[in-house]
Amino acid sequence: MTPRTVVGSVGTPVLLLLTGCSFLVEVHREPAHEAGAAGAAGEGGVGAAGHAGAAGHAGGDVGSGGAAGQGGAGRHSSAGPLQLSGAPLLFAPTAHGFGLNVVLESGDPSQLTARIRSQGESTFADALPSEVVAADVAEWVFEGLRPGTRYEYQVLGEEDGLVAALYSGSVVTQRESGDPFTFALLTDPHIGPEEQFSNQGNWATLAAVAEEIGAATPDFMINLGDMLDFHLFGFNVPPPDGSYTRQAYLNYRGLLGDTLGHAAHYPVIGNWEGENGNFAADEIAWSREKRLIYMPGPSPTTYPEGGSEYEDYYAFTWGDALFIVLNVMSYTPTEHVLARASDPEDWTLGDAQMQWFETTLEHATSRWRFVLIHHTVGGAAGDDADSGYGRGGGQAAQVGEQAVVHQLMLDHGVQIFFYGHDHVFTDMVVDGIHYSLPGSAGAIWMFDETITGYEQAWLQSGWARVDVSPDAVDVQFIALGGELLYEYTVE
């Protein structure tokens, strides 16, 4: 998937009232913030409109109302008024630009435009037309921006010759060396295509974690995998077709709320995204296709570090840190499920990804170096079944291909190996490398020592905050509700 760049401006009529530095849009239609009010109670079920959009964080003068809201994405209708399905997704920010992906609950995405300004400026640049990447998706890639700068954006919709602001948000461009920054880690929310199904992640937990992440105003967030869940169809089996993957991604996006519209999102492939290497090629393809549309990430040309054409492994530099995102799931051809014995040593990155990983490390110049993956490329847990399933974190440092990964990290100065999968908070130092797992953001299954083998762990939901400066990296494990469970600093 190659970057999509839009250029030009749109001259659609807008009724404006300029007063000093304020910028107001006046339109003769229902207020945008009322568009989501028809949602069902709770977090919003499949096909429901969800909660009304909130007034928004910092940035736009008009507010961020009008999105369908938490977990409320339904079947798209091109008829009817323009209404967003949740907040826009910010993806693949670079030093000079960023991507913006918008899903519509109803309306024609070709009627959307977007505009930006540096935070603190009083006027926006000319609005740009979108690229329509699906019947319900509009996308932009803004370029020519300054590094390490927060930009405010507005998504605009035209109806009956008038333009309304449907959402206002903000994003930070890639920071330069020497700039401190904060990022957030979450993992394993396990959000399925149907809210009513019980054996999946807790939707309210993800919504609450996302709200806490948003309050911390990180530059970006990284989900370490198992964004989705398809227990509805069995244990680690693919969905029947891509429509279920689409619905699950829309539910996941909706539950992230306004945090999605203010912090860029980086995905890691887990074992519940529908892209496991033992699935049939067409089964992998229909879930991958929906991810590329509804959860895009960096393409191989977004950053100098490159990556996969399928955007399922990649790397980027931010400030003084190198982030290397790996994919253990799509390149392991053998089945690994708990009900049948499997070999903890036959997990693999595949030859191409392993060579890319080694080359990326060989060219690394950043002081801080992080590897991020759903689970180790091997397993050593509390029992044979869970070891084969890839559990165990640092306990598996010398198991199978993880031993190769671990040695490469030692050889090239990697300080932290971030992973998910085991649904607990834990940190283990192996040969000076932290193997850190930041809890879970919705999983209803908490695993004790008999399953994971961890002597120290916190069986709670939450997330991790990571503060990076030229001099130190500080990692905090934060339980839902704000309790600091554990903290360490690398200097």
C-alpha positions as CSV (number, residue, x, y, z in Angstrom):
1,M,0.0,0.0,0.0
2,T,1.7,3.2,-1.2
3,P,1.3,6.6,0.5
4,R,-1.6,8.6,-0.9
5,T,-1.0,12.3,-1.4
6,V,-3.7,14.9,-2.2
7,V,-3.0,18.3,-3.5
8,G,-5.0,21.3,-4.5
9,S,-7.8,23.2,-2.8
10,V,-11.6,23.3,-2.8
11,G,-13.6,26.5,-3.3
12,T,-17.0,25.4,-1.9
13,P,-19.0,28.2,-0.3
14,V,-18.8,28.6,3.5
15,L,-20.6,31.2,5.6
16,L,-17.9,32.6,7.8
17,L,-17.8,34.9,10.8
18,L,-14.4,36.2,11.7
19,T,-13.9,37.9,15.0
20,G,-10.3,38.6,15.9
21,C,-8.6,35.2,16.2
22,S,-11.9,33.2,16.4
23,F,-13.1,31.1,13.5
24,L,-16.8,30.2,13.3
25,V,-18.6,28.1,10.8
26,E,-22.3,28.8,10.5
27,V,-24.5,26.4,8.6
28,H,-28.3,25.9,8.2
29,R,-28.6,22.3,9.3
30,E,-28.8,20.2,12.5
31,P,-25.8,20.8,14.7
32,A,-23.0,18.4,14.1
33,H,-22.8,17.2,17.7
34,E,-26.3,15.9,17.6
35,A,-25.7,13.5,14.7
36,G,-24.7,10.6,17.0
37,A,-27.4,11.0,19.5
38,A,-29.5,8.2,18.2
39,G,-27.1,5.5,19.4
40,A,-28.1,2.7,21.7
41,A,-27.3,2.8,25.4
42,G,-24.0,1.5,26.6
43,E,-20.9,1.5,24.5
44,G,-22.9,1.1,21.2
45,G,-23.8,-2.1,19.5
46,V,-23.2,-3.3,16.0
47,G,-25.3,-1.2,13.6
48,A,-26.1,1.4,16.3
49,A,-25.0,5.0,15.9
50,G,-23.3,5.0,19.3
51,H,-22.7,8.0,21.6
52,A,-22.7,11.5,20.4
53,G,-19.4,13.0,19.5
54,A,-17.8,14.9,22.3
55,A,-16.8,18.6,22.2
56,G,-13.3,17.6,21.5
57,H,-9.8,18.1,22.9
58,A,-7.6,21.1,21.9
59,G,-7.5,22.3,18.4
60,G,-10.6,23.3,16.4
61,D,-12.8,26.2,17.1
62,V,-15.9,24.3,16.0
63,G,-15.3,21.2,18.2
64,S,-15.2,17.6,17.3
65,G,-18.9,16.7,17.4
66,G,-20.6,14.5,14.9
67,A,-18.8,11.2,15.0
68,A,-20.9,8.1,15.6
69,G,-19.0,7.5,18.8
70,Q,-17.8,4.6,20.8
71,G,-18.2,1.2,19.3
72,G,-21.2,2.3,17.2
73,A,-20.2,1.6,13.6
74,G,-22.8,0.0,11.5
75,R,-23.5,-0.7,7.9
76,H,-22.6,2.3,5.7
77,S,-25.3,4.0,3.7
78,S,-24.3,6.5,1.0
79,A,-27.7,8.1,1.4
80,G,-28.5,10.4,4.2
81,P,-26.5,13.2,5.9
82,L,-22.8,13.1,6.3
83,Q,-22.0,11.5,9.6
84,L,-18.6,10.2,10.8
85,S,-18.2,6.7,12.3
86,G,-16.1,7.5,15.3
87,A,-13.1,9.8,15.3
88,P,-10.7,10.0,12.4
89,L,-7.6,7.8,12.5
90,L,-4.2,9.5,12.4
91,F,-1.5,7.2,10.9
92,A,2.1,7.2,9.8
93,P,3.2,10.7,10.8
94,T,6.5,11.8,9.4
95,A,8.7,14.8,9.9
96,H,6.9,16.6,7.1
97,G,3.4,15.1,7.1
98,F,0.8,12.6,8.4
99,G,-2.1,10.5,7.2
100,L,-5.8,11.0,8.1
101,N,-8.4,8.3,7.6
102,V,-12.1,9.0,8.1
103,V,-15.0,6.4,8.0
104,L,-18.5,7.6,7.4
105,E,-21.6,6.1,9.0
106,S,-23.6,7.6,6.2
107,G,-23.0,9.9,3.3
108,D,-20.6,10.2,0.3
109,P,-16.9,10.3,1.3
110,S,-16.2,12.4,-1.9
111,Q,-18.0,15.2,-0.2
112,L,-15.4,15.5,2.5
113,T,-12.5,17.8,2.6
114,A,-9.9,18.5,5.3
115,R,-7.7,21.4,6.3
116,I,-4.9,22.0,8.8
117,R,-3.1,24.8,10.6
118,S,-0.2,24.9,13.1
119,Q,-1.5,25.0,16.7
120,G,-2.0,28.6,17.8
121,E,-2.6,30.0,14.3
122,S,-5.9,31.7,13.7
123,T,-6.6,30.5,10.2
124,F,-6.5,27.2,8.3
125,A,-4.9,26.4,5.0
126,D,-7.1,25.7,2.0
127,A,-9.2,22.6,2.4
128,L,-8.0,19.6,0.4
129,P,-10.2,16.9,-1.3
130,S,-10.0,13.4,-0.1
131,E,-9.0,10.2,-1.8
132,V,-12.0,7.8,-1.6
133,V,-10.4,4.4,-0.7
134,A,-13.7,2.6,0.0
135,A,-17.4,3.3,-0.2
136,D,-17.3,4.6,3.4
137,V,-13.7,5.8,3.7
138,A,-12.0,9.1,2.9
139,E,-8.2,9.5,3.3
140,W,-5.7,12.3,3.1
141,V,-1.9,12.5,3.4
142,F,-0.7,16.0,4.2
143,E,2.8,17.0,3.3
144,G,5.1,20.0,3.5
145,L,4.9,20.3,7.3
146,R,7.4,21.1,10.0
147,P,8.9,18.3,12.2
148,G,8.0,18.2,15.9
149,T,5.0,20.4,15.5
150,R,1.4,20.0,16.6
151,Y,-1.1,20.6,13.8
152,E,-4.8,21.1,14.2
153,Y,-7.1,19.7,11.5
154,Q,-10.7,19.8,10.6
155,V,-12.8,17.4,8.6
156,L,-15.4,19.3,6.6
157,G,-18.5,18.0,4.8
158,E,-20.4,19.7,2.0
159,E,-24.2,19.4,1.8
160,D,-26.6,21.6,-0.2
161,G,-23.8,24.0,-1.1
162,L,-22.8,24.6,2.5
163,V,-19.8,23.3,4.5
164,A,-19.9,22.1,8.1
165,A,-17.0,21.1,10.4
166,L,-17.7,17.4,11.3
167,Y,-14.6,16.9,13.4
168,S,-11.6,18.8,14.8
169,G,-8.5,17.2,16.1
170,S,-4.7,17.5,16.3
171,V,-1.6,15.5,15.6
172,V,2.2,15.8,16.2
173,T,4.7,15.4,13.4
174,Q,7.8,13.2,13.8
175,R,10.1,14.7,16.4
176,E,13.8,15.4,15.8
177,S,16.7,14.1,17.8
178,G,17.0,16.0,21.1
179,D,13.2,16.4,21.5
180,P,11.6,14.7,24.5
181,F,8.3,13.0,24.0
182,T,5.7,10.6,25.4
183,F,4.0,7.6,23.8
184,A,1.5,5.1,25.0
185,L,1.3,1.3,24.8
186,L,-1.9,-0.8,25.0
187,T,-2.5,-4.3,24.0
188,D,-5.0,-7.2,23.7
189,P,-8.4,-5.3,23.8
190,H,-10.0,-8.3,21.9
191,I,-12.8,-6.4,20.2
192,G,-15.2,-8.5,18.1
193,P,-17.7,-7.7,15.4
194,E,-20.8,-8.1,17.7
195,E,-21.0,-6.4,21.1
196,Q,-23.6,-8.8,22.4
197,F,-21.3,-11.8,22.2
198,S,-19.8,-12.4,25.6
199,N,-16.6,-14.3,25.1
200,Q,-14.5,-11.3,23.8
201,G,-12.8,-8.3,25.3
202,N,-14.7,-5.8,27.5
203,W,-15.7,-2.9,25.4
204,A,-16.1,-0.5,28.4
205,T,-12.6,-1.4,29.6
206,L,-11.0,-0.3,26.2
207,A,-13.1,2.9,26.2
208,A,-11.9,3.7,29.7
209,V,-8.2,2.9,28.9
210,A,-8.4,5.0,25.8
211,E,-9.8,8.0,27.8
212,E,-6.9,7.7,30.2
213,I,-4.4,7.5,27.4
214,G,-5.9,10.6,25.8
215,A,-5.7,12.6,29.1
216,A,-1.9,11.9,29.0
217,T,-1.6,13.6,25.5
218,P,1.0,11.2,24.1
219,D,2.4,11.9,20.6
220,F,1.2,8.4,19.5
221,M,0.0,5.1,20.8
222,I,1.0,1.6,19.8
223,N,-1.3,-1.4,20.1
224,L,0.8,-4.6,20.6
225,G,-1.7,-6.8,19.0
226,D,-5.1,-8.6,19.4
227,M,-6.9,-5.4,18.5
228,L,-9.7,-7.7,17.3
229,D,-11.4,-10.9,18.4
230,F,-13.2,-13.7,16.5
231,H,-14.1,-16.1,19.4
232,L,-17.5,-15.7,17.8
233,F,-16.4,-18.3,15.2
234,G,-14.1,-20.5,17.3
235,F,-10.6,-20.5,18.8
236,N,-8.0,-18.8,16.6
237,V,-10.0,-19.4,13.4
238,P,-10.4,-16.7,10.7
239,P,-13.7,-14.9,10.3
240,P,-16.0,-16.2,7.5
241,D,-15.3,-13.2,5.3
242,G,-13.9,-9.6,5.5
243,S,-17.1,-8.0,6.5
244,Y,-16.6,-9.2,10.0
245,T,-13.0,-7.9,10.1
246,R,-14.3,-4.5,8.9
247,Q,-16.9,-4.4,11.6
248,A,-14.5,-5.4,14.3
249,Y,-12.0,-2.7,13.2
250,L,-14.8,-0.1,13.2
251,N,-15.8,-1.1,16.7
252,Y,-12.2,-1.0,17.9
253,R,-11.8,2.5,16.4
254,G,-15.0,3.7,17.9
255,L,-14.1,2.6,21.4
256,L,-10.8,4.6,21.2
257,G,-13.0,7.7,21.2
258,D,-11.4,11.1,20.7
259,T,-8.0,9.8,21.6
260,L,-7.9,8.3,18.1
261,G,-8.3,11.8,16.7
262,H,-5.5,13.3,18.7
263,A,-2.7,10.7,18.9
264,A,-1.4,8.7,15.9
265,H,-2.0,5.0,16.0
266,Y,0.5,2.2,15.2
267,P,-0.7,-1.4,14.9
268,V,1.0,-4.6,15.7
269,I,-0.4,-7.9,14.3
270,G,-1.6,-10.3,16.9
271,N,-3.0,-13.8,16.7
272,W,-6.6,-12.6,16.6
273,E,-6.4,-10.1,13.6
274,G,-7.3,-12.9,11.2
275,E,-3.9,-12.9,9.5
276,N,-2.2,-16.0,11.0
277,G,0.2,-17.7,8.7
278,N,-1.5,-21.1,8.9
279,F,-4.8,-19.7,7.5
280,A,-5.6,-20.1,3.8
281,A,-4.3,-17.4,1.5
282,D,-7.8,-16.0,0.8
283,E,-8.7,-16.0,4.5
284,I,-5.6,-13.9,5.3
285,A,-6.2,-11.7,2.3
286,W,-9.7,-10.6,3.3
287,S,-8.7,-9.6,6.8
288,R,-5.5,-7.9,5.6
289,E,-7.5,-6.0,3.0
290,K,-9.8,-4.6,5.6
291,R,-6.9,-3.7,7.9
292,L,-5.2,-1.7,5.1
293,I,-8.4,0.2,4.5
294,Y,-9.6,0.7,8.1
295,M,-6.4,0.5,10.1
296,P,-3.6,1.7,7.8
297,G,0.0,2.0,9.0
298,P,3.3,2.9,7.5
299,S,4.0,1.7,4.0
300,P,7.5,0.5,3.0
301,T,8.2,4.0,1.7
302,T,6.9,6.0,4.6
303,Y,10.1,5.9,6.6
304,P,13.7,5.3,5.6
305,E,13.7,2.1,7.6
306,G,11.2,0.5,5.2
307,G,9.2,-2.6,6.0
308,S,6.6,-4.9,4.6
309,E,4.4,-4.2,1.6
310,Y,1.5,-5.3,3.7
311,E,2.3,-2.8,6.5
312,D,2.6,-5.7,9.0
313,Y,6.2,-5.0,10.0
314,Y,8.0,-1.7,9.8
315,A,10.3,0.7,11.7
316,F,10.5,4.4,12.4
317,T,12.6,6.9,14.4
318,W,11.0,9.4,16.8
319,G,13.2,11.8,18.7
320,D,16.1,9.8,19.9
321,A,14.4,6.4,19.7
322,L,14.2,3.7,17.0
323,F,11.0,1.6,17.0
324,I,11.1,-1.7,15.2
325,V,7.7,-3.4,14.9
326,L,7.8,-7.1,14.1
327,N,5.1,-9.6,13.0
328,V,5.4,-13.2,14.5
329,M,1.9,-14.3,13.4
330,S,1.7,-13.9,9.6
331,Y,5.0,-15.6,8.8
332,T,4.7,-18.7,11.0
333,P,3.0,-21.3,8.8
334,T,2.3,-23.9,11.5
335,E,-0.9,-23.9,13.7
336,H,-0.5,-22.9,17.4
337,V,-3.7,-23.4,19.5
338,L,-4.1,-24.4,23.1
339,A,-6.2,-27.5,22.4
340,R,-3.5,-29.3,20.4
341,A,0.2,-29.7,21.2
342,S,2.5,-27.4,19.2
343,D,6.2,-26.8,19.2
344,P,7.4,-23.6,21.0
345,E,10.5,-23.6,18.8
346,D,8.8,-23.4,15.4
347,W,7.6,-19.8,15.6
348,T,9.4,-17.7,12.9
349,L,9.6,-14.2,11.4
350,G,10.5,-15.7,8.0
351,D,13.7,-15.2,6.1
352,A,12.8,-11.8,4.6
353,Q,11.6,-10.2,7.8
354,M,14.5,-11.5,9.8
355,Q,17.0,-10.1,7.2
356,W,15.2,-6.8,7.3
357,F,15.3,-6.8,11.1
358,E,19.0,-7.5,11.1
359,T,19.7,-4.8,8.5
360,T,17.6,-2.2,10.4
361,L,19.6,-2.9,13.5
362,E,22.9,-2.7,11.7
363,H,22.0,0.8,10.4
364,A,20.6,2.0,13.7
365,T,22.0,5.3,15.1
366,S,19.4,6.3,17.7
367,R,20.4,6.1,21.3
368,W,17.3,4.3,22.4
369,R,16.2,1.1,20.5
370,F,12.9,-0.6,21.1
371,V,11.5,-3.9,19.5
372,L,7.7,-4.3,19.6
373,I,5.9,-7.5,18.8
374,H,2.8,-9.4,19.9
375,H,4.8,-12.2,21.5
376,T,8.2,-13.7,21.5
377,V,9.4,-15.8,18.6
378,G,9.2,-18.9,20.8
379,G,7.6,-19.8,24.1
380,A,8.4,-20.8,27.7
381,A,5.4,-20.5,29.9
382,G,3.8,-22.3,32.9
383,D,2.9,-25.4,30.9
384,D,3.6,-27.1,27.5
385,A,0.4,-25.9,25.9
386,D,1.0,-22.2,26.7
387,S,4.7,-22.5,25.8
388,G,3.6,-23.7,22.4
389,Y,1.1,-20.8,22.2
390,G,4.0,-18.3,22.5
391,R,3.6,-17.2,26.1
392,G,6.4,-16.5,28.5
393,G,8.2,-13.3,27.4
394,G,11.7,-13.1,28.7
395,Q,11.6,-16.7,29.9
396,A,11.7,-17.6,26.1
397,A,14.7,-15.5,25.3
398,Q,16.7,-18.6,24.3
399,V,13.9,-20.6,22.8
400,G,13.8,-21.2,19.0
401,E,14.2,-18.2,16.8
402,Q,13.7,-15.9,19.8
403,A,17.4,-16.8,20.6
404,V,18.4,-15.2,17.3
405,V,16.3,-12.1,17.9
406,H,17.7,-11.8,21.5
407,Q,21.3,-12.1,20.2
408,L,20.7,-9.4,17.6
409,M,19.2,-7.2,20.2
410,L,22.3,-7.7,22.4
411,D,24.7,-7.1,19.5
412,H,23.0,-3.9,18.5
413,G,22.1,-2.2,21.8
414,V,18.3,-2.8,22.1
415,Q,17.2,-1.8,25.5
416,I,13.5,-2.8,25.6
417,F,11.4,-5.6,24.0
418,F,7.8,-4.7,24.3
419,Y,5.1,-7.4,23.8
420,G,1.6,-8.4,24.6
421,H,-0.4,-11.7,24.4
422,D,-0.2,-12.8,28.1
423,H,-2.8,-10.3,29.5
424,V,-0.8,-9.2,32.6
425,F,1.7,-6.5,33.5
426,T,5.2,-7.9,33.9
427,D,8.8,-6.9,33.3
428,M,11.8,-9.2,33.2
429,V,15.4,-8.2,32.5
430,V,17.4,-10.8,30.5
431,D,21.1,-9.9,29.7
432,G,20.3,-6.3,30.4
433,I,17.3,-6.2,28.0
434,H,13.8,-5.4,29.5
435,Y,11.1,-7.8,28.3
436,S,8.0,-5.6,29.2
437,L,4.3,-6.4,28.9
438,P,1.9,-3.6,29.5
439,G,-1.2,-5.5,30.8
440,S,-4.3,-5.7,28.7
441,A,-6.8,-3.1,27.5
442,G,-10.0,-5.2,27.5
443,A,-9.1,-8.9,27.6
444,I,-11.4,-10.7,30.1
445,W,-9.0,-13.6,30.5
446,M,-6.3,-12.9,33.2
447,F,-3.5,-15.6,33.4
448,D,-1.8,-16.5,36.6
449,E,1.7,-18.0,37.2
450,T,0.5,-21.6,36.4
451,I,-0.2,-20.4,32.8
452,T,2.4,-17.7,32.2
453,G,5.2,-18.9,34.5
454,Y,5.8,-15.3,35.7
455,E,6.9,-15.0,39.3
456,Q,6.0,-11.3,39.4
457,A,3.0,-10.0,37.5
458,W,-0.1,-7.8,37.9
459,L,-3.4,-9.3,36.7
460,Q,-5.1,-6.0,35.9
461,S,-6.3,-4.0,32.9
462,G,-4.4,-0.8,31.9
463,W,-1.7,0.6,29.7
464,A,1.9,1.8,29.8
465,R,3.2,5.4,29.6
466,V,6.7,5.8,28.2
467,D,8.6,9.1,28.5
468,V,11.6,9.4,26.3
469,S,14.3,12.1,26.5
470,P,17.9,12.2,25.2
471,D,19.1,11.1,28.7
472,A,16.6,8.5,29.8
473,V,13.6,6.3,29.1
474,D,10.9,6.0,31.9
475,V,8.3,3.2,31.6
476,Q,5.2,3.3,33.8
477,F,2.7,0.4,34.1
478,I,-0.6,2.1,34.9
479,A,-3.7,0.2,36.0
480,L,-7.2,1.3,34.9
481,G,-8.1,4.1,37.2
482,G,-4.6,5.6,37.4
483,E,-2.8,3.4,39.9
484,L,1.0,3.2,39.2
485,L,1.8,-0.5,39.5
486,Y,5.5,-0.5,38.5
487,E,8.1,1.9,37.0
488,Y,11.6,1.6,35.8
489,T,14.1,3.9,34.1
490,V,16.8,3.1,31.5
491,E,19.7,5.6,31.4
